[in-house]
Amino acid sequence: MIREIVHSPMLLRVPSEPAILGSAEDREIGHDLLDTLAANAERCVGMAANMIGARRRIIVVNNGARNMLMYNPEILEGVGTYETEEGCLSLEGTRPCTRYRRIKVRYLDDSWNERTITFTGFVAEIIQHEIDHCNGVVI
């Protein structure tokens, strides 16, 4: 189901709770995120659950080939910092931030299997932005 986007910085600053392995409710949040990202594909490349009003550590990211769903993503390693400027569907304008060029991320996939993958470039930047959302960091 396509959900409305949260625009309140106050609500976005609240850190998210971990997704619960196998939870039907969290699976539904993940699918709603995929639907909502697809509906906003022309202006958005990633979303976190708090952007649709759910305080769970669930994100979706467009990796170029498809939209990837990640439960409880965690950055294990970051290499090569750089300065950039990012926008957000939940907020107006852009903001400066520091990102890593390469990150290693551990997460649960859409079948609740644990994955550890290294991402680079723009996809790595998107993942970092969405994990910031999970942590209550408003960029």
C-alpha positions as CSV (number, residue, x, y, z in Angstrom):
1,M,0.0,0.0,0.0
2,I,1.3,3.5,-0.9
3,R,1.6,5.5,2.3
4,E,1.7,9.3,3.0
5,I,5.1,10.8,3.5
6,V,6.0,12.2,7.0
7,H,7.3,15.8,6.8
8,S,7.8,16.6,10.5
9,P,11.5,16.9,11.5
10,M,10.4,16.3,15.1
11,L,9.0,12.8,14.3
12,L,11.9,12.0,12.0
13,R,14.4,12.7,14.8
14,V,13.0,9.8,16.9
15,P,15.3,6.7,16.5
16,S,13.7,3.6,15.2
17,E,13.3,0.2,16.9
18,P,14.7,-2.9,15.4
19,A,12.5,-4.9,13.0
20,I,11.4,-8.2,14.5
21,L,12.5,-11.3,12.6
22,G,9.6,-12.9,10.8
23,S,7.0,-10.3,12.0
24,A,4.0,-10.0,9.7
25,E,3.7,-6.3,10.7
26,D,7.3,-5.5,9.8
27,R,6.9,-7.5,6.5
28,E,3.9,-5.3,5.7
29,I,5.9,-2.1,6.5
30,G,8.6,-3.3,4.2
31,H,6.1,-3.9,1.4
32,D,4.5,-0.6,2.0
33,L,7.9,1.1,1.7
34,L,8.5,-0.7,-1.6
35,D,5.1,0.5,-2.9
36,T,5.7,4.0,-1.7
37,L,9.2,4.2,-3.2
38,A,7.9,2.9,-6.5
39,A,5.1,5.5,-6.5
40,N,7.7,8.3,-5.9
41,A,10.4,6.9,-8.2
42,E,10.7,10.1,-10.2
43,R,11.8,12.1,-7.2
44,C,13.1,9.5,-4.7
45,V,15.7,6.8,-4.6
46,G,15.4,5.5,-1.1
47,M,13.2,5.5,2.0
48,A,13.2,4.6,5.6
49,A,10.2,3.3,7.6
50,N,9.9,6.5,9.7
51,M,9.3,8.4,6.5
52,I,5.9,6.6,6.3
53,G,5.2,6.8,10.0
54,A,6.6,3.5,11.2
55,R,9.4,3.5,13.8
56,R,11.2,0.4,12.5
57,R,14.7,-0.1,11.2
58,I,13.6,-0.9,7.7
59,I,14.8,0.8,4.5
60,V,14.4,0.4,0.8
61,V,17.0,1.5,-1.7
62,N,17.0,1.7,-5.5
63,N,20.3,0.0,-6.5
64,G,19.8,0.8,-10.2
65,A,18.5,-2.7,-11.1
66,R,15.7,-2.9,-8.6
67,N,14.4,-1.7,-5.2
68,M,16.1,-3.5,-2.4
69,L,14.5,-4.1,1.0
70,M,16.7,-4.2,4.1
71,Y,15.6,-5.0,7.6
72,N,17.9,-3.8,10.5
73,P,20.7,-2.5,8.2
74,E,23.9,-1.8,10.0
75,I,27.1,-0.3,8.6
76,L,30.0,-2.4,9.6
77,E,32.7,-0.5,7.8
78,G,33.1,2.8,5.9
79,V,36.0,3.8,3.7
80,G,36.9,7.1,2.0
81,T,35.0,10.0,3.3
82,Y,33.7,12.8,1.1
83,E,31.5,15.9,1.4
84,T,28.2,16.0,-0.5
85,E,24.8,17.6,-0.4
86,E,21.6,15.7,-0.2
87,G,17.9,16.2,-0.5
88,C,15.1,14.2,1.1
89,L,11.5,13.5,0.1
90,S,10.4,14.3,3.7
91,L,12.2,17.7,3.9
92,E,12.5,20.7,1.7
93,G,15.8,21.8,0.3
94,T,19.2,20.1,0.5
95,R,21.8,19.8,3.3
96,P,25.5,19.2,3.4
97,C,26.8,15.9,4.8
98,T,29.8,13.7,5.0
99,R,29.5,10.2,3.5
100,Y,31.7,7.1,2.8
101,R,32.6,6.1,-0.7
102,R,32.4,2.4,0.2
103,I,30.5,0.7,3.0
104,K,30.0,-2.8,4.2
105,V,26.4,-3.4,5.4
106,R,24.9,-6.3,7.3
107,Y,21.1,-6.6,7.0
108,L,18.2,-9.1,6.7
109,D,16.8,-9.4,3.2
110,D,13.1,-9.7,2.2
111,S,13.2,-13.4,3.1
112,W,14.8,-12.6,6.5
113,N,18.2,-14.1,5.4
114,E,21.2,-12.3,6.8
115,R,23.4,-10.7,4.2
116,T,26.7,-8.8,4.3
117,I,27.4,-6.8,1.2
118,T,29.8,-4.0,0.2
119,F,28.3,-1.1,-1.7
120,T,30.0,1.8,-3.4
121,G,29.1,5.1,-5.1
122,F,25.6,6.5,-5.2
123,V,24.0,3.3,-3.8
124,A,26.3,3.5,-0.7
125,E,25.3,7.2,-0.3
126,I,21.6,6.3,-0.4
127,I,22.0,3.5,2.2
128,Q,23.8,5.9,4.5
129,H,21.1,8.5,4.2
130,E,18.4,6.0,5.0
131,I,20.3,4.5,7.9
132,D,20.6,8.0,9.3
133,H,16.8,8.2,9.2
134,C,16.7,5.0,11.2
135,N,19.0,6.6,13.8
136,G,16.9,9.7,14.0
137,V,19.5,11.8,12.1
138,V,17.8,14.4,9.9
139,I,19.9,15.2,6.8
